[in-house]
Amino acid sequence: MEKTAVIGFVVLAAVAGVASFAFLTTYMSLSTLRIQYGTLSDEYDELSSDYDDLSDDYDALQAAHSSLQTDYNALQMQYNDLDINYDDLTNAYNSYVSAYQSIVSDVNLYSFHPSEAEKSLITWDDPDVADVVWDITHGWSDTLDWDEYWADVKAMYDWVVNNIEYSYDQYYPILPDDPRDGVTFFDEVWQTPAQTLELGEGDCEDMAILLCSMVLNYNDNDYWVEVIAITGHAAVYLPVVNDQICILDPTGQYYTNNGAPFFAITQKDTTTEVNAWLHQWDVWVPEDAPHQIDWIFSNDIWQEFSSNIEFINWLNERE
């Protein structure tokens, strides 16, 4: 065989071998792809089925959400209505509580002592008080005439002594802060000046409150006049310059005076006069001795004290 033919045969055989190998490789790749396609197709079918199920679940959840949203909106409207009703009820409740507390303050004022609310009992500008003061004094005609002032003060004191009959207090209700606690009763009741004038009677504090209001009306509330409360009793005092005082005690029919023979109203050293007045009450009511100055008040002041000396020092230091 010729050398050229041999070479050609070899080349042809090599080409045929390469072609066969390429075909085999391609065939194997195609088989692999078919297997992968089948696997992916199966997975796709499963995913597609899952998607359909999830889609159905989503639609159901969407419907449930819409239903819940509707219910929520309805409940929100109900809540808003209830909230408005709650605010209305709260305002009404607070209004009733405030009204009740106001009633408690008004009622207990007359029997619950000591209390700073006592200032409201000094009604110097009350028309009934003004009418009585005018009938007794016809007013302070010359405000520079202090002899006229003291004479008229004594005239008002005498009027209270002679026209207001002493009477003991009756039982009076005390209202509780919480109405569920019920009403209690106490044999102590303080009257307004108008009530004392209308009744024509009262006890020591009623006469003191009336007289204090009358003197303040007379001096047009320009000079101090105050009620002084001691152990089991009340009277009136007028602070005077140079550490002096004038005490007016209608119930005890005691007033600061210059003694026999005229017993004219006057003013004395605060310490001397306070001690003399308290000693008088120690004698009259020994079971309450020694008598202690507990507090003073007027229309614009209320002050407590722990001792008689504290009161005297406080009064002498006032400006």
PyMOL commands that set and color helices and strands:
alter all, ss='L'
color gray80, all
select helices_A, chain A and resi 3-108+116-121+127-137+146-163+179-181+193-199+204-218+270-284+286-288+308-317
alter helices_A, ss='H'
color red, helices_A
select strands_A, chain A and resi 165-166+172-174+184-186+201-202+226-230+233-240+244-249+254-255+268-269+293-297+302-304
alter strands_A, ss='S'
color yellow, strands_A
deselect
rebuild
show_as cartoon
